[in-house]
Amino acid sequence: GEDVTENLRTVRSVPLRIENAPERLIVRGEVYMSKAVFEELNREREINGEPLLANPRNAAAGSMRQLDPKVAASRKLDIICFNMQYTSGTPYETHAETLDAMRDMGFPVIPYKVYDSLRDCVERIEWLGENRGDLPYDMDGAVIKINSLSQRRDLGSTAKAPRWAVAFKYPPEKKESRVLDIVVQVGRTGVLTPKVIVEPVRLAGTTVSAATLHNQDNIDRLDIRIGDTVVLQKAGEIIPEVVSVNHARRQEGSVPFKMPQFCPECGSPVVRDEDGAALRCTSPECPAQRLRNIAHFASREAMDIEGLGISVCESLINSGLVQNFADLYYLEAQSVSMLDRMGEKSAQNLIASIEKSKEAGLARLLCAFGIRQVGQKAAKTLAMHFPDLDAVMAAGSEELTAIPDIGSITAGFITEWFSLEQSKHQIRLLREAGVSFESREELLDNRFAGKTFVLTGTLSHYTRDEASAIIEKYGGKSSGSVSKKTSYVLAGENAGSKLTKAGELGIPVISEEEFAEMIQ
C-alpha cells in the first residue's frame, strides 16, 4: 500500500525511458540488494557506529520505504523482472518471448532455461542449489513454469496459486564452525539470552560470527561448550542458529556452560520465569533494559520516531540527556546537536520526528510501553475497547480479561506495569509533554466479530499488515497459525503448509477476490 514510485526511480537498473513501448505495459519484478552492496553498506555503518542491517532482503525493503529518495539512491539497489503482467502491444505465445521482449526494452530479466522434460528441470534445480552461493544475490528457491501462455490459460489457477507453476524451496545451507565463546545479553524486558560466538563463516550469503542459543534448556539439549565444533544454519534464511554439536570432536577439559545467577549488566539477581525457561534480571534500573526500552519505544511498530535507533539512544543515555522514554519529549535540538555524528540538521529532524509522534495514538503508545505480552495486536485490541489511556489504567484484571485475546496472565502484566511508581512517573511526564492518550482505533462494524483469519502466501492487493488491519476494523482477528478455531484462511500466491493444514481441518479457504466481496 505504500507509494514507492520516487524511490523506484532511483533503482539504477530500472529503465526510465522505454523505446518502442506499447501504449500500456505492466511488468512485475523484485527489487534487491546485491551481497557486495550489502556488505559495503554494513562496513560503512560499522565505521559510523550504526546498527548493522540483518540481511540483504530486509535492507532492500527498508531502503525502498525511505522517506528521502536520496537515501534510497545511496543504497545502490537493483531489480530483476520476472513477468509481463499485461501488454497492449504484440500478442506473445510463450513466457520466454515475454522475457526476451522485456530484456529488449531495457528491463533486467531473471535468468531462465526452457526444457522439454521434467528430468532436465530437476537437474537444473539441483545445479542451481549447488551453485546459488556464487550468485551476486540471495536465492532460496527455483520456479518451474509452463512456457505456453495458451496452456496456462487452459490450466487456470486455484484460490492460492496458478496451476501452471510450481516452486521448489532449497533446504537451509549448513556450515561447521568452532565455538569461541558463549556470552549473555540482556533484553528490554530483562530476559537473559545466551549467544554463541563462533569463528566467522560464510553462510547463505553473509558472514556469520554469532548465533542465538535461546536459553539454558536449549544449551542443555545441545550440550554445547566453548571449543566445540557446531553446525550452523539460518532459520528462515535470516537468523543464524546452532543445529547440532559434533561431540566427537570435543576437546578434553571442556566444561558445561551455565547461565549466570546475577545480571551481567547490573549485577542484580536473576530469577527464572514460572511459565518457562527464561531467566530475567530483577532490577528495573538495569542499564541494558533502559537502553532497549527506549529504542523499542521509538521503533517503527511503536511510536515510529525516525532517526532514533539504538546507537542514538545509547548516546542520549551516556550524555545524561535521557534516562527513560518520557525524557525524549523534553529534548532540545541544541543539546542533541552536540552528540557525536549528530549535527544541527539531524538534531532538528529528530526533534521534529519526536514531536510528530505525540499524535501516534493509544495503540502505538501501549505497544511502546513494552509491557510483557502486549505487542502490536494486543495493543490494538485494547485501543479498540478503551477510549484513552486513563480508561486502560482504571481497568481491573477482571475487566481486562473479559476482552477477547487478553488472558489473565496478560491482564496481570498490564495492571502490574501501571501500578509501578516508575510507570506512573513516566506517564505523568508524557501527559505534561502533550502526548496524546486518545485511541485512534475505530470499529467500522462487527461483521467479523468472533472470526479468526489466517493469512498465507503472497497477496497482490494488500500487504499482510493491511489485510490484518481491515479484519480488525471489522471486529475480527488475524492469527499466524491454522487451528480448529480458525474461521477462514485467506490465501495468496505460493501459499504453503498453512493451506495444507486448512484442508486437513476442513477450514474454508478464500481468495483475495472473495475477501474483497466480504468487506464491501
Backbone hydrogen bonds, N-H to C=O, Kabsch-Sander energy under -0.5 kcal/mol:
donor,donor_aa,acceptor,acceptor_aa,energy
4,V,2,E,-0.9
8,L,4,V,-2.6
9,R,5,T,-1.7
10,T,6,E,-0.5
10,T,7,N,-1.1
11,V,8,L,-1.3
12,R,10,T,-0.5
12,R,77,L,-0.9
14,V,11,V,-2.0
19,E,17,R,-0.5
21,A,18,I,-0.8
26,I,86,Y,-2.8
28,R,83,N,-3.1
30,E,80,I,-2.7
32,Y,78,D,-2.8
35,K,136,P,-2.9
38,F,34,S,-2.4
39,E,35,K,-2.4
40,E,36,A,-2.2
41,L,37,V,-2.7
42,N,38,F,-2.2
43,R,39,E,-2.0
44,E,40,E,-2.0
45,R,41,L,-2.2
46,E,42,N,-2.2
47,I,43,R,-2.0
48,N,44,E,-2.0
49,G,46,E,-1.0
50,E,45,R,-3.2
59,A,55,N,-2.2
60,A,56,P,-2.4
61,A,57,R,-2.1
62,G,58,N,-2.7
63,S,59,A,-2.1
64,M,60,A,-2.0
65,R,61,A,-0.9
66,Q,63,S,-1.3
71,V,68,D,-1.1
72,A,68,D,-1.6
73,A,69,P,-2.7
74,S,70,K,-1.6
75,R,71,V,-0.6
75,R,72,A,-1.1
76,K,73,A,-1.4
78,D,32,Y,-2.7
80,I,30,E,-1.9
81,C,108,P,-3.2
82,F,28,R,-2.3
83,N,28,R,-1.5
85,Q,26,I,-1.6
85,Q,83,N,-0.8
86,Y,26,I,-1.6
88,S,24,R,-2.1
92,Y,90,T,-0.5
95,H,147,N,-2.7
98,T,94,T,-1.3
99,L,95,H,-2.1
100,D,96,A,-2.3
101,A,97,E,-2.3
102,M,98,T,-2.4
103,R,99,L,-2.2
104,D,100,D,-2.2
105,M,101,A,-1.5
106,G,103,R,-1.3
107,F,102,M,-2.4
110,I,81,C,-2.3
115,Y,113,K,-0.5
121,C,117,S,-1.4
122,V,118,L,-2.8
123,E,119,R,-2.3
124,R,120,D,-2.2
125,I,121,C,-2.4
126,E,122,V,-2.3
127,W,123,E,-2.3
128,L,124,R,-2.7
129,G,125,I,-2.2
130,E,126,E,-1.8
131,N,127,W,-1.5
132,R,128,L,-1.5
134,D,131,N,-1.9
135,L,132,R,-1.2
142,A,168,F,-2.4
144,I,166,V,-2.8
145,K,143,V,-0.5
146,I,164,W,-2.4
149,L,93,E,-2.4
150,S,93,E,-0.6
152,R,148,S,-1.5
153,R,149,L,-1.9
154,D,150,S,-1.9
155,L,151,Q,-2.2
156,G,152,R,-2.6
158,T,161,A,-2.9
163,R,156,G,-2.4
165,A,162,P,-0.7
166,V,144,I,-2.2
168,F,142,A,-3.5
170,Y,140,D,-2.1
175,K,232,L,-1.9
177,S,230,V,-2.1
179,V,228,D,-2.9
180,L,197,I,-3.3
181,D,197,I,-1.7
183,V,195,K,-2.8
185,Q,193,T,-2.7
187,G,185,Q,-0.5
187,G,191,V,-2.4
190,G,187,G,-1.7
192,L,279,L,-2.9
193,T,185,Q,-2.9
193,T,191,V,-0.6
195,K,183,V,-3.3
196,V,211,A,-2.9
197,I,181,D,-3.2
198,V,196,V,-0.5
198,V,209,S,-2.1
199,E,178,R,-1.9
201,V,208,V,-2.0
203,L,206,T,-3.2
206,T,203,L,-1.6
208,V,201,V,-3.1
208,V,206,T,-0.6
211,A,196,V,-1.9
212,T,240,P,-1.2
213,L,194,P,-2.5
214,H,194,P,-0.6
215,N,213,L,-2.4
219,I,215,N,-1.9
220,D,216,Q,-2.7
221,R,217,D,-2.1
222,L,218,N,-2.4
223,D,219,I,-2.0
224,I,219,I,-1.2
227,G,179,V,-1.7
228,D,225,R,-2.0
229,T,246,N,-0.5
230,V,177,S,-2.9
230,V,228,D,-0.5
231,V,244,S,-2.6
232,L,175,K,-3.5
232,L,230,V,-0.5
233,Q,241,E,-2.0
235,A,233,Q,-0.6
235,A,239,I,-3.3
237,E,234,K,-2.0
238,I,235,A,-1.7
239,I,235,A,-1.9
241,E,233,Q,-2.9
242,V,212,T,-0.7
243,V,231,V,-3.1
243,V,241,E,-0.6
244,S,231,V,-1.0
246,N,229,T,-3.0
247,H,245,V,-1.5
249,R,246,N,-1.5
250,R,247,H,-1.6
254,S,251,Q,-1.2
257,F,224,I,-0.6
263,C,268,S,-3.5
267,G,263,C,-2.0
270,V,261,Q,-2.1
271,V,280,R,-2.4
273,D,278,A,-2.8
276,G,273,D,-1.0
279,L,192,L,-0.5
280,R,271,V,-2.9
281,C,190,G,-2.9
282,T,269,P,-1.8
286,C,283,S,-1.2
290,R,286,C,-2.4
291,L,287,P,-2.3
292,R,288,A,-2.1
293,N,289,Q,-2.6
294,I,290,R,-2.1
295,A,291,L,-2.2
296,H,292,R,-2.3
297,F,293,N,-2.4
298,A,294,I,-1.6
299,S,295,A,-0.6
299,S,296,H,-1.0
302,A,299,S,-1.0
303,M,297,F,-2.0
304,D,299,S,-2.7
305,I,298,A,-2.2
306,E,304,D,-0.9
308,L,305,I,-1.4
309,G,307,G,-0.7
313,C,309,G,-2.4
314,E,310,I,-2.1
315,S,311,S,-2.0
316,L,312,V,-2.5
317,I,313,C,-2.2
318,N,314,E,-2.7
319,S,315,S,-1.9
320,G,317,I,-1.3
321,L,316,L,-1.4
322,V,316,L,-1.5
327,D,324,N,-1.0
328,L,325,F,-1.1
329,Y,326,A,-1.4
330,Y,327,D,-1.9
331,L,328,L,-1.2
336,V,332,E,-2.2
337,S,333,A,-2.4
338,M,335,S,-1.0
339,L,336,V,-1.9
342,M,339,L,-1.4
343,G,337,S,-1.0
343,G,339,L,-0.6
346,S,342,M,-0.5
347,A,343,G,-2.0
348,Q,344,E,-2.3
349,N,345,K,-2.3
350,L,346,S,-2.3
351,I,347,A,-2.4
352,A,348,Q,-2.2
353,S,349,N,-2.1
354,I,350,L,-2.4
355,E,351,I,-2.4
356,K,352,A,-2.2
357,S,353,S,-1.6
358,K,355,E,-1.3
359,E,356,K,-1.6
360,A,357,S,-2.0
362,L,438,E,-1.7
365,L,361,G,-1.9
366,L,362,L,-2.9
367,C,363,A,-2.0
368,A,364,R,-2.4
369,F,365,L,-1.5
370,G,367,C,-1.2
371,I,366,L,-0.6
374,V,371,I,-2.2
375,G,373,Q,-0.7
379,A,375,G,-2.3
380,K,376,Q,-2.3
381,T,377,K,-2.3
382,L,378,A,-2.3
383,A,379,A,-2.2
384,M,380,K,-1.5
385,H,381,T,-0.9
385,H,382,L,-0.7
386,F,382,L,-1.6
389,L,437,F,-1.4
392,V,388,D,-1.3
393,M,389,L,-2.6
394,A,390,D,-1.7
395,A,391,A,-0.9
395,A,392,V,-0.7
400,L,396,G,-2.3
401,T,397,S,-2.7
402,A,398,E,-1.1
403,I,400,L,-1.6
406,I,403,I,-2.1
407,G,405,D,-0.8
411,A,407,G,-2.6
412,G,408,S,-2.0
413,F,409,I,-2.0
414,I,410,T,-2.3
415,T,411,A,-2.5
416,E,412,G,-2.2
417,W,413,F,-2.3
418,F,414,I,-2.2
419,S,415,T,-1.1
420,L,416,E,-0.7
420,L,417,W,-0.9
424,K,420,L,-2.3
425,H,421,E,-2.4
426,Q,422,Q,-2.0
427,I,423,S,-2.5
428,R,424,K,-2.0
429,L,425,H,-2.0
430,L,426,Q,-2.4
431,R,427,I,-2.4
432,E,428,R,-2.1
433,A,429,L,-1.6
434,G,430,L,-0.6
434,G,431,R,-1.1
435,V,430,L,-2.3
436,S,358,K,-2.9
439,S,387,P,-2.7
444,L,473,K,-2.7
445,D,473,K,-0.8
448,F,474,Y,-2.7
449,A,446,N,-2.0
450,G,475,G,-0.7
451,K,448,F,-2.5
453,F,477,K,-2.8
454,V,488,Y,-2.0
455,L,479,S,-0.7
456,T,490,L,-2.3
458,T,493,E,-3.2
459,L,457,G,-0.6
467,A,463,T,-2.4
468,S,464,R,-2.6
469,A,465,D,-2.3
470,I,466,E,-2.2
471,I,467,A,-2.3
472,E,468,S,-2.3
473,K,469,A,-2.2
474,Y,470,I,-1.2
475,G,472,E,-1.8
476,G,471,I,-2.5
477,K,451,K,-1.9
479,S,453,F,-2.8
486,T,483,S,-1.7
487,S,452,T,-2.6
488,Y,452,T,-1.8
489,V,508,P,-2.2
490,L,454,V,-2.3
490,L,488,Y,-0.5
491,A,489,V,-0.8
491,A,510,I,-2.4
492,G,456,T,-2.7
493,E,458,T,-2.5
495,A,492,G,-0.7
499,L,496,G,-1.1
500,T,496,G,-1.1
501,K,497,S,-2.5
502,A,498,K,-2.2
503,G,499,L,-2.0
504,E,500,T,-2.0
505,L,501,K,-1.9
506,G,502,A,-0.9
507,I,502,A,-2.6
510,I,489,V,-2.6
515,F,511,S,-2.2
516,A,512,E,-2.6
517,E,513,E,-1.8
518,M,514,E,-1.7
519,I,515,F,-1.2
520,Q,517,E,-0.9
